């Protein structure tokens, strides 16, 4: 038995029912109408989703895609058009930087100076400069990665020696919480840190990006100053 709905295909095999969420093209078009006039960059978070789903959004005009896992990113990059701007948005281990250094567009979650040095090293080997965002810890959950303000200050003070990276701004992840005021307060706090450090402008520190907000809280994030949002489930459906 196969049954269809607008965005879902359901089928039954050996007593098991499966649901496959198709790309929500209507949601994508609505997001672009909402974000483009505000000059907010949409990063479509395509982790664990097939190449065919990415190609669907690509054919609609999307070029910025975000991945969390190095091996998956490498495999997808080899199969898809070369003008895609790949964002690495997961927790990046230093020993895996080399696999994405030749093509990654923006690394979102830089949370240590040692990682930044490794990115610089691998960028130099590939004769390019890699754009990075420094991840600031703003959430209440201790499991989230990120720099505190002192660590952020130390990185900015020492970044001038790194000739093959460019710090383009900050990113942060709010708490996974139903408390909207708490989430808003965390976005406000990150915007204050962003503004306070914006004067650290050198040849390789050029603040222009504040990346915060995902499917459940992107509107609030934009209200508080975000100009880059990472949207996955709204476009691709929930992940198993």
CORSUL-V900912 format. One record per residue. D_LAST is the distance of its C-alpha to the last C-alpha in whole Angstrom. Layout:
d_last
D_LAST
D_LAST
This chain:
d_last
22
20
20
20
19
20
16
14
15
15
16
17
18
20
19
15
14
11
10
10
11
14
15
17
20
22
20
21
25
25
23
26
29
28
28
30
33
32
32
28
26
23
20
17
14
13
11
9
10
13
17
17
15
17
20
20
20
23
25
25
26
24
25
23
19
18
16
15
16
19
19
16
18
21
20
19
22
24
23
23
26
28
29
25
25
23
22
20
19
17
20
22
24
28
28
25
27
29
26
25
29
30
28
26
27
26
25
24
23
27
27
31
34
33
30
32
35
33
31
35
36
33
34
38
37
36
38
36
35
32
31
29
28
29
26
28
27
27
24
25
23
24
21
21
23
26
30
32
35
38
35
35
38
39
37
38
42
41
39
42
43
40
41
38
35
35
34
33
32
29
26
24
21
22
21
18
20
22
25
26
29
28
25
28
30
28
28
32
32
31
33
36
35
34
38
39
39
39
43
42
42
43
43
39
38
38
36
34
31
29
25
24
21
18
16
18
21
22
25
26
26
28
31
31
31
28
29
25
22
18
16
13
11
14
15
11
9
7
4
0
